[in-house]
Amino acid sequence: MFLSDHLKLELSDSKTLITHARTQAARFLGYDLVVLQNNHKLDRRGHRSINGQIGLRVPQEVLQKKRSLYGRHGKPIHRAELLHDTPFSIVAHYQQEYRGVVEYYRLAYNLHALNRLKWVMERSLVQTLAYKLGVSVSAIYRRYQTTLQTDDGSRVGLQVTVEREGSSKPLRARWGGISLSRNRQATLADSPLRIWGPRSALEARLLAETCELCGAQEAVEVHHLRALKDLRRKGQAERPFWIQVRVARQRKTLVTCRPCHQAIHRGEPIQKRTATE
């Protein structure tokens, strides 16, 4: 009697798929892996320069899936789950989501394909702001459209500014100004995820100008987490204080002072603040 009489093995089509390198793409870490072929791409000597090289591209189904998060029936719509946030927080979240996708696909030779995603997200963003404020989309553009200064020159985008008392610089949340230039030296660190609004407005927490870890009241910054589920892994050693704070508050962001922010990235312990301090 053979093992196959009792056990039926099923193989994943996506993981065991054999493709022809020149006519089909293999999926690798969210990228399409292809062999490049272009007889018209020549170097200085007139030789074909890219034939046979491996290329990474953003898959079409990934682009479609991302666009579907911000639309319905092929048209951009507002995001109801963000209507409780302030305009500052809404713009900041859209920018963070778009930046996450762009940075993940920096290695792709067709990174420019994200231009369509940017357009869909921007239309969704202005509709969300218009729905929240009870005004028209054109009114949103008149109120928030501005010229952003970037490393690649001036770009038209949106900006929400919140003034602060005293000599503190105003808070600014921006949409746009993210370059779609390919970076062959980029590090593939993590998969892009959709970011949802925090339980309390980021704007209000920044205006408090207080580190949520040590209580310091200068040079506050925002530390972002990829996903809350990463904080709850079982079987791990005791978690750092900053992670315990996030789990308790159910947030993907922490407002920290610069020393605490640097300590988080270096993996160093953070001194807890007592009630008498």
VOLUM-934750 format. One record per residue (C-alpha): residue number from 0; residue in one letter; x, y, z. Coordinates in nm, 3 decimals. Layout:
BEGIN
<NUM; 'A'; <X; Y; Z>>,
...
This chain:
BEGIN
<0; 'M'; <0.000; 0.000; 0.000>>,
<1; 'F'; <0.137; 0.335; -0.101>>,
<2; 'L'; <0.118; 0.664; 0.088>>,
<3; 'S'; <-0.073; 0.816; -0.204>>,
<4; 'D'; <-0.363; 0.580; -0.129>>,
<5; 'H'; <-0.431; 0.771; 0.193>>,
<6; 'L'; <-0.284; 1.115; 0.137>>,
<7; 'K'; <-0.362; 1.363; -0.138>>,
<8; 'L'; <-0.118; 1.648; -0.178>>,
<9; 'E'; <-0.227; 1.979; -0.324>>,
<10; 'L'; <0.029; 2.221; -0.461>>,
<11; 'S'; <-0.017; 2.595; -0.472>>,
<12; 'D'; <-0.043; 2.715; -0.832>>,
<13; 'S'; <0.115; 3.050; -0.746>>,
<14; 'K'; <0.416; 2.891; -0.574>>,
<15; 'T'; <0.482; 2.607; -0.819>>,
<16; 'L'; <0.402; 2.791; -1.143>>,
<17; 'I'; <0.663; 2.746; -1.415>>,
<18; 'T'; <0.675; 3.036; -1.659>>,
<19; 'H'; <0.860; 3.118; -1.978>>,
<20; 'A'; <1.107; 3.390; -1.883>>,
<21; 'R'; <1.060; 3.602; -2.196>>,
<22; 'T'; <0.682; 3.585; -2.232>>,
<23; 'Q'; <0.553; 3.549; -1.876>>,
<24; 'A'; <0.625; 3.696; -1.533>>,
<25; 'A'; <0.702; 3.521; -1.207>>,
<26; 'R'; <0.570; 3.674; -0.883>>,
<27; 'F'; <0.837; 3.759; -0.625>>,
<28; 'L'; <0.766; 3.953; -0.303>>,
<29; 'G'; <0.479; 4.141; -0.464>>,
<30; 'Y'; <0.676; 4.224; -0.780>>,
<31; 'D'; <0.652; 4.079; -1.129>>,
<32; 'L'; <0.990; 3.928; -1.215>>,
<33; 'V'; <1.054; 3.942; -1.590>>,
<34; 'V'; <1.337; 3.912; -1.843>>,
<35; 'L'; <1.373; 4.238; -2.033>>,
<36; 'Q'; <1.372; 4.241; -2.415>>,
<37; 'N'; <1.395; 4.561; -2.619>>,
<38; 'N'; <1.593; 4.568; -2.941>>,
<39; 'H'; <1.556; 4.947; -2.966>>,
<40; 'K'; <1.725; 5.023; -2.632>>,
<41; 'L'; <2.088; 5.082; -2.729>>,
<42; 'D'; <2.401; 5.193; -2.545>>,
<43; 'R'; <2.660; 5.445; -2.667>>,
<44; 'R'; <2.823; 5.183; -2.889>>,
<45; 'G'; <2.493; 5.098; -3.056>>,
<46; 'H'; <2.465; 4.761; -2.880>>,
<47; 'R'; <2.139; 4.635; -2.732>>,
<48; 'S'; <2.174; 4.725; -2.365>>,
<49; 'I'; <1.896; 4.557; -2.168>>,
<50; 'N'; <1.818; 4.229; -2.345>>,
<51; 'G'; <1.838; 3.935; -2.108>>,
<52; 'Q'; <1.848; 4.147; -1.792>>,
<53; 'I'; <1.613; 4.078; -1.502>>,
<54; 'G'; <1.352; 4.347; -1.436>>,
<55; 'L'; <1.107; 4.412; -1.154>>,
<56; 'R'; <0.772; 4.572; -1.224>>,
<57; 'V'; <0.454; 4.662; -1.036>>,
<58; 'P'; <0.191; 4.396; -1.126>>,
<59; 'Q'; <-0.128; 4.520; -1.292>>,
<60; 'E'; <-0.345; 4.333; -1.043>>,
<61; 'V'; <-0.168; 4.512; -0.756>>,
<62; 'L'; <-0.243; 4.848; -0.917>>,
<63; 'Q'; <-0.608; 4.752; -0.966>>,
<64; 'K'; <-0.642; 4.626; -0.608>>,
<65; 'K'; <-0.490; 4.943; -0.463>>,
<66; 'R'; <-0.715; 5.166; -0.674>>,
<67; 'S'; <-1.022; 4.968; -0.567>>,
<68; 'L'; <-0.959; 5.067; -0.203>>,
<69; 'Y'; <-1.045; 5.426; -0.292>>,
<70; 'G'; <-1.330; 5.377; -0.535>>,
<71; 'R'; <-1.653; 5.204; -0.620>>,
<72; 'H'; <-1.762; 5.089; -0.965>>,
<73; 'G'; <-1.444; 5.236; -1.110>>,
<74; 'K'; <-1.495; 5.585; -0.964>>,
<75; 'P'; <-1.313; 5.745; -0.666>>,
<76; 'I'; <-1.524; 5.792; -0.353>>,
<77; 'H'; <-1.480; 5.940; -0.008>>,
<78; 'R'; <-1.367; 5.723; 0.284>>,
<79; 'A'; <-1.634; 5.721; 0.551>>,
<80; 'E'; <-1.403; 5.568; 0.814>>,
<81; 'L'; <-1.190; 5.885; 0.814>>,
<82; 'L'; <-1.469; 6.142; 0.849>>,
<83; 'H'; <-1.423; 6.161; 1.226>>,
<84; 'D'; <-1.064; 6.286; 1.179>>,
<85; 'T'; <-0.952; 6.644; 1.125>>,
<86; 'P'; <-0.853; 6.768; 0.776>>,
<87; 'F'; <-0.491; 6.764; 0.895>>,
<88; 'S'; <-0.510; 6.396; 0.994>>,
<89; 'I'; <-0.697; 6.296; 0.677>>,
<90; 'V'; <-0.434; 6.451; 0.449>>,
<91; 'A'; <-0.152; 6.302; 0.657>>,
<92; 'H'; <-0.301; 5.952; 0.631>>,
<93; 'Y'; <-0.349; 5.965; 0.254>>,
<94; 'Q'; <0.009; 6.085; 0.210>>,
<95; 'Q'; <0.142; 5.810; 0.435>>,
<96; 'E'; <-0.052; 5.541; 0.248>>,
<97; 'Y'; <0.066; 5.658; -0.093>>,
<98; 'R'; <0.426; 5.700; 0.022>>,
<99; 'G'; <0.423; 5.343; 0.159>>,
<100; 'V'; <0.325; 5.198; -0.180>>,
<101; 'V'; <0.575; 5.413; -0.372>>,
<102; 'E'; <0.866; 5.330; -0.142>>,
<103; 'Y'; <0.794; 4.958; -0.160>>,
<104; 'Y'; <0.800; 4.958; -0.540>>,
<105; 'R'; <1.105; 5.187; -0.582>>,
<106; 'L'; <1.286; 4.900; -0.758>>,
<107; 'A'; <1.021; 4.869; -1.031>>,
<108; 'Y'; <1.109; 4.993; -1.378>>,
<109; 'N'; <0.741; 5.087; -1.434>>,
<110; 'L'; <0.708; 5.289; -1.113>>,
<111; 'H'; <0.545; 5.567; -1.320>>,
<112; 'A'; <0.235; 5.341; -1.337>>,
<113; 'L'; <0.155; 5.463; -0.984>>,
<114; 'N'; <0.054; 5.799; -1.135>>,
<115; 'R'; <-0.294; 5.658; -1.191>>,
<116; 'L'; <-0.314; 5.544; -0.828>>,
<117; 'K'; <-0.211; 5.893; -0.718>>,
<118; 'W'; <-0.491; 6.048; -0.923>>,
<119; 'V'; <-0.751; 5.810; -0.777>>,
<120; 'M'; <-0.626; 5.868; -0.422>>,
<121; 'E'; <-0.627; 6.246; -0.468>>,
<122; 'R'; <-0.985; 6.244; -0.593>>,
<123; 'S'; <-1.083; 6.026; -0.298>>,
<124; 'L'; <-0.897; 6.260; -0.063>>,
<125; 'V'; <-1.065; 6.579; -0.182>>,
<126; 'Q'; <-1.406; 6.408; -0.179>>,
<127; 'T'; <-1.344; 6.295; 0.181>>,
<128; 'L'; <-1.251; 6.651; 0.281>>,
<129; 'A'; <-1.548; 6.795; 0.090>>,
<130; 'Y'; <-1.790; 6.549; 0.253>>,
<131; 'K'; <-1.651; 6.625; 0.600>>,
<132; 'L'; <-1.657; 7.006; 0.561>>,
<133; 'G'; <-1.983; 7.021; 0.365>>,
<134; 'V'; <-1.834; 7.205; 0.068>>,
<135; 'S'; <-1.764; 7.130; -0.298>>,
<136; 'V'; <-1.454; 6.959; -0.433>>,
<137; 'S'; <-1.354; 7.281; -0.613>>,
<138; 'A'; <-1.377; 7.464; -0.280>>,
<139; 'I'; <-1.134; 7.213; -0.128>>,
<140; 'Y'; <-0.884; 7.283; -0.405>>,
<141; 'R'; <-0.922; 7.659; -0.358>>,
<142; 'R'; <-0.868; 7.624; 0.016>>,
<143; 'Y'; <-0.580; 7.375; 0.031>>,
<144; 'Q'; <-0.402; 7.367; -0.307>>,
<145; 'T'; <-0.047; 7.500; -0.293>>,
<146; 'T'; <0.298; 7.472; -0.450>>,
<147; 'L'; <0.523; 7.222; -0.275>>,
<148; 'Q'; <0.900; 7.254; -0.286>>,
<149; 'T'; <1.067; 6.915; -0.344>>,
<150; 'D'; <1.413; 6.786; -0.436>>,
<151; 'D'; <1.286; 6.757; -0.794>>,
<152; 'G'; <1.158; 7.115; -0.807>>,
<153; 'S'; <0.816; 7.273; -0.748>>,
<154; 'R'; <0.508; 7.048; -0.752>>,
<155; 'V'; <0.139; 7.130; -0.714>>,
<156; 'G'; <-0.022; 6.958; -0.416>>,
<157; 'L'; <-0.246; 7.006; -0.115>>,
<158; 'Q'; <-0.146; 7.133; 0.227>>,
<159; 'V'; <-0.332; 7.175; 0.556>>,
<160; 'T'; <-0.165; 7.413; 0.801>>,
<161; 'V'; <-0.244; 7.432; 1.172>>,
<162; 'E'; <-0.107; 7.736; 1.350>>,
<163; 'R'; <0.037; 7.699; 1.698>>,
<164; 'E'; <0.063; 7.951; 1.977>>,
<165; 'G'; <0.385; 8.127; 2.062>>,
<166; 'S'; <0.699; 8.072; 1.860>>,
<167; 'S'; <0.626; 7.709; 1.767>>,
<168; 'K'; <0.629; 7.634; 1.396>>,
<169; 'P'; <0.288; 7.552; 1.243>>,
<170; 'L'; <0.194; 7.190; 1.174>>,
<171; 'R'; <0.172; 7.102; 0.804>>,
<172; 'A'; <0.017; 6.795; 0.644>>,
<173; 'R'; <0.091; 6.763; 0.272>>,
<174; 'W'; <-0.043; 6.562; -0.019>>,
<175; 'G'; <0.183; 6.522; -0.320>>,
<176; 'G'; <0.544; 6.596; -0.397>>,
<177; 'I'; <0.653; 6.229; -0.386>>,
<178; 'S'; <0.890; 6.142; -0.668>>,
<179; 'L'; <0.825; 5.841; -0.891>>,
<180; 'S'; <1.187; 5.806; -0.997>>,
<181; 'R'; <1.322; 5.453; -0.986>>,
<182; 'N'; <1.593; 5.369; -0.733>>,
<183; 'R'; <1.796; 5.056; -0.813>>,
<184; 'Q'; <1.964; 5.077; -0.471>>,
<185; 'A'; <1.638; 5.081; -0.273>>,
<186; 'T'; <1.597; 4.833; 0.013>>,
<187; 'L'; <1.296; 4.602; -0.005>>,
<188; 'A'; <1.197; 4.622; 0.362>>,
<189; 'D'; <0.827; 4.556; 0.398>>,
<190; 'S'; <0.501; 4.516; 0.212>>,
<191; 'P'; <0.280; 4.826; 0.186>>,
<192; 'L'; <-0.034; 4.822; 0.396>>,
<193; 'R'; <-0.337; 5.046; 0.413>>,
<194; 'I'; <-0.317; 5.279; 0.710>>,
<195; 'W'; <-0.633; 5.348; 0.908>>,
<196; 'G'; <-0.706; 5.647; 1.128>>,
<197; 'P'; <-0.590; 5.641; 1.491>>,
<198; 'R'; <-0.834; 5.641; 1.781>>,
<199; 'S'; <-0.759; 6.008; 1.852>>,
<200; 'A'; <-0.665; 6.280; 1.606>>,
<201; 'L'; <-0.296; 6.299; 1.530>>,
<202; 'E'; <-0.327; 6.676; 1.507>>,
<203; 'A'; <-0.446; 6.710; 1.866>>,
<204; 'R'; <-0.167; 6.487; 1.993>>,
<205; 'L'; <0.097; 6.688; 1.807>>,
<206; 'L'; <-0.048; 7.016; 1.935>>,
<207; 'A'; <-0.004; 6.886; 2.291>>,
<208; 'E'; <0.373; 6.895; 2.224>>,
<209; 'T'; <0.432; 6.619; 2.478>>,
<210; 'C'; <0.622; 6.293; 2.432>>,
<211; 'E'; <0.380; 6.008; 2.499>>,
<212; 'L'; <0.663; 5.797; 2.641>>,
<213; 'C'; <0.871; 6.019; 2.870>>,
<214; 'G'; <0.666; 6.338; 2.896>>,
<215; 'A'; <0.926; 6.569; 2.742>>,
<216; 'Q'; <0.782; 6.880; 2.578>>,
<217; 'E'; <1.031; 6.968; 2.309>>,
<218; 'A'; <1.115; 6.846; 1.956>>,
<219; 'V'; <0.818; 6.609; 1.929>>,
<220; 'E'; <0.796; 6.376; 1.627>>,
<221; 'V'; <0.572; 6.094; 1.502>>,
<222; 'H'; <0.683; 5.729; 1.507>>,
<223; 'H'; <0.486; 5.496; 1.277>>,
<224; 'L'; <0.419; 5.125; 1.310>>,
<225; 'R'; <0.343; 4.892; 1.016>>,
<226; 'A'; <0.053; 4.702; 1.180>>,
<227; 'L'; <-0.092; 4.667; 1.529>>,
<228; 'K'; <-0.098; 4.288; 1.495>>,
<229; 'D'; <0.283; 4.290; 1.503>>,
<230; 'L'; <0.270; 4.406; 1.865>>,
<231; 'R'; <0.083; 4.098; 1.985>>,
<232; 'R'; <0.303; 3.808; 1.879>>,
<233; 'K'; <0.296; 3.525; 2.131>>,
<234; 'G'; <0.603; 3.353; 2.266>>,
<235; 'Q'; <0.825; 3.659; 2.255>>,
<236; 'A'; <1.031; 3.807; 2.537>>,
<237; 'E'; <0.896; 4.099; 2.739>>,
<238; 'R'; <0.817; 4.382; 2.503>>,
<239; 'P'; <0.975; 4.727; 2.531>>,
<240; 'F'; <0.788; 5.001; 2.713>>,
<241; 'W'; <0.701; 5.187; 2.392>>,
<242; 'I'; <0.533; 4.875; 2.250>>,
<243; 'Q'; <0.333; 4.826; 2.571>>,
<244; 'V'; <0.208; 5.185; 2.535>>,
<245; 'R'; <0.097; 5.123; 2.178>>,
<246; 'V'; <-0.084; 4.802; 2.259>>,
<247; 'A'; <-0.271; 4.971; 2.540>>,
<248; 'R'; <-0.372; 5.268; 2.323>>,
<249; 'Q'; <-0.445; 5.071; 2.002>>,
<250; 'R'; <-0.248; 5.310; 1.785>>,
<251; 'K'; <-0.017; 5.284; 1.486>>,
<252; 'T'; <0.150; 5.613; 1.577>>,
<253; 'L'; <0.330; 5.752; 1.880>>,
<254; 'V'; <0.417; 6.115; 1.939>>,
<255; 'T'; <0.766; 6.108; 2.086>>,
<256; 'C'; <1.051; 6.344; 2.160>>,
<257; 'R'; <1.358; 6.306; 1.940>>,
<258; 'P'; <1.568; 6.113; 2.199>>,
<259; 'C'; <1.286; 5.857; 2.252>>,
<260; 'H'; <1.232; 5.827; 1.874>>,
<261; 'Q'; <1.601; 5.758; 1.818>>,
<262; 'A'; <1.605; 5.508; 2.106>>,
<263; 'I'; <1.317; 5.315; 1.944>>,
<264; 'H'; <1.504; 5.283; 1.614>>,
<265; 'R'; <1.826; 5.184; 1.790>>,
<266; 'G'; <1.647; 4.925; 2.002>>,
<267; 'E'; <1.755; 5.093; 2.324>>,
<268; 'P'; <1.543; 5.099; 2.643>>,
<269; 'I'; <1.332; 5.405; 2.718>>,
<270; 'Q'; <1.316; 5.545; 3.067>>,
<271; 'K'; <0.962; 5.532; 3.201>>,
<272; 'R'; <0.829; 5.859; 3.344>>,
<273; 'T'; <0.695; 5.836; 3.698>>,
<274; 'A'; <0.407; 6.035; 3.845>>,
<275; 'T'; <0.649; 6.253; 4.047>>,
<276; 'E'; <0.861; 6.355; 3.751>>,
